[in-house]
Amino acid sequence: MVLKDLINHVILQDSSAIMSACGSAALCLLLLLCLTPLCVTAGKILIWPEEFSHWLNIKIIIDELIARGHSVTIITQSATPSIKTDQSPGYNVEVIQVPHSKAKVIDTFDRFFKYWMYDLPNTNMIHAFLKLTEIIDMMLEQNKALCRELFAREDLLEKWRMEKFDVLLTDPVIVCGELLAQKLNLPFINTLSSSYGSVMERLCGQLPAPPSYVPAASLGYTDHMDFLERVKNVLFIFFINIASDLLAMLKWDHLFTEVMGKPTTRCESMGKADIWLIRTYWDLEFPRPLLPNFKFVGGLHCKPAKPLPKEMEDFVQSSGDDGIVVFSLGSMIKNLTKERANTIASALGQIPQKVLWRYTGEKPETLVANTRVCDWIPQNDLLGHPKTKAFITHGGINGIYEAIYHGVPMVGLPLFADQPDNVNHMKAKGAAVMLDFNKLGTEDLKQAVNDVIKNPSYKESIMRLSQIHHDQPMKPLDRAVFWIEYVMRHKGAKHLRVGAHNLTWYQYHCLDVAAFLLSVIALVVFIFVKTCRWLFWKCCRKTPAKSKKE
């Protein structure tokens, strides 16, 4: 691709020189035809995407694949809240009819978010576990219904077999993409895994994660843990592994066995992935082991800032030397409680900066003139603006990477999922202040924003991370597309998968070897002890007889 672009560039720069160098018009015509995109082999890609922010990321990869001449087909449900099925620019859409509605999907997610944000911190552990289990069960049932409807469509499965796709892209958060790849006999890629080193990567991808220095997601530890933290880390990983295996066994393994017609587990199926695309990088992660088929693509959506709309630019410029603060809790949080919204608005009104706040809820009563509330903001363009001093974020990976890309220090208000872990990493690297959303006070937020802006260490730290992010041999988006095309060219990438996938858990940890060696040692000790006892008995028996004879 690079060679073709270079030759095209040369031709465009000096086409007259090339024409004069050609001996005949036919030769020139042949040369030009061979250098056109028509000569590039285009692939056929099947995609099983997740919703919400995951869709926004995979959409960027889809657009780039289409721009490179590939044919893309997306499979989604009739109740999708993110994918527009009535207009699909450049790609095909296959819609699976499901028994639930779009409103039901959105309502389930809203219930999950609201419970996690407001009720979970004030609920006892047992009740919280039962309530979360109930909501998560609803999500799993919707996913399971989609899977069943998909594999009931033999006509679609046969159609896709006939189309001879080159690769399937699936998101490990939504189940059944890995199962579809097996049914169609396609190599597949787990795209945009949300947390490098999380449960799925460790258990199913066989990614090494020594608990002595690799902290489990959600604990908030760094790669330098003291003794008690290592104890907690080991115990947490042990129990989360058991819980994950139990959940998969109860909720998914029977469906995988039913579809495949033989005993199959979800983790076994997911582990067959040729490549894992991880949406982080060493600017966010702590150093840890990496396998050949795990590739970082964190920040693939980031790009240079574009000019702001005139009205917004005028507001930003009116901030003077104080600059602006950008505030967003992501696309999923559309409303806050009245009390929490007033607390935040009051704090923002006491800082000298102007504030652009993405918020679609009821206008807070304590909102003052320095804060403008918008239904939508061009977040990337605002973070890249020279007057932006700080970013107040919920810790979503997309916003975190836009802040890293443009070098903007952060105040983190993490809410759920991987957000606390993301903000903890930024805090540990000196680029953010982390606050508890449920205990947030006006003075807390005001002080945090002032600290991040006035203390130069935060700006220095985020600029160091920004330099690390930009200092890569190729852009994250180019890396993602390269590995997708790599799998297509080689009909898979099994040569990059470690042999650990073919071992049982006791073989992986060499417990059988340890048992064998202990048995050998025990046998040697046993023989030695028996021999010593026999020699001792012989010696003791001969000594008295000799004395009596004398």
PyMOL commands that set and color helices and strands:
alter all, ss='L'
color gray80, all
select helices_A, chain A and resi 2-13+15-21+25-34+37-39+52-67+102-122+125-152+154-163+177-184+199-203+227-251+253-260+266-270+310-317+320-322+338-348+379-383+397-406+419-428+437-439+442-454+456-470+476-489+494-496+499-502+505-508+511-549
alter helices_A, ss='H'
color red, helices_A
select strands_A, chain A and resi 44-48+71-77+92-96+167-170+188-193+275-278+294-296+324-328+354-358+371-374+388-393+410-412+432-434
alter strands_A, ss='S'
color yellow, strands_A
deselect
rebuild
show_as cartoon
